[in-house]
Structures are given as structure tokens and as C-alpha cells.
């Protein structure tokens, strides 16, 4: 029997009132996931294979799952592509200022200082 190439799976997207601050903090505690989030702050929706990260596709899928299940991103299928968007408004309603504070602090830690 031929192997199916369909990746149709049920994507878990919690409602905003189900967000848990510890899950959000855990999801943001990884440099690859922070790169994904920072990219989405600049570009609200991107195809999954277009993020500037250097990890295997299976590892990237894992990072997307952690972010999605924490409520940080929403993913949707469109043809043969999966698109990823930041759930900024939902996060801001649930935890005002949290995401921007973490993204800003991370940027200060990792971005080169220019004078």
C-alpha cells in the first residue's frame, strides 16, 4: 500500500482564556522559538519553511508545536503549505505587555550593540 504524503493532523490551538503563563514562558525560553517569535513580530504571517533558523525540519515542527500549544502562534493549512501567525492580540489581552517585554529583553541580550 502506498504511503500517504498527507500531513493533515489536528492542530491544537488553545483559546486565549486557557493560556497558562508558565506554558508561555517555557515556550519562549528557547533561542530557536524566540527567533520564530521575533520574526513574526516583524512579519505577521509566514510559510513554515521560511524562518531564519538552522534546524532540521522535524526539530522545527517540534518548536512550532510548543509555540502553538502554548497559544503563541496559530497555524493554518493552505494547499501544500502551512502558514504561521503570531497570536499577539490574544497574548496581549491575556498577559498585557508580557510578549513585548520578553522579546525586547531577549533582543537586548542577543543583538549587537551599536554606538
Secondary structure, DSSP 4 states (H G I P E B T S, - for coil): -PPP-----PPP---GGG--HHHHHHHTSSHHHHHHHHHHHHSSEEEGGGSS--S-HHHHHHHHHHHHHHTSEEEEEETTEEEEEE-HHHHHHHSTTHHHHHHHHHHHHHSPP--
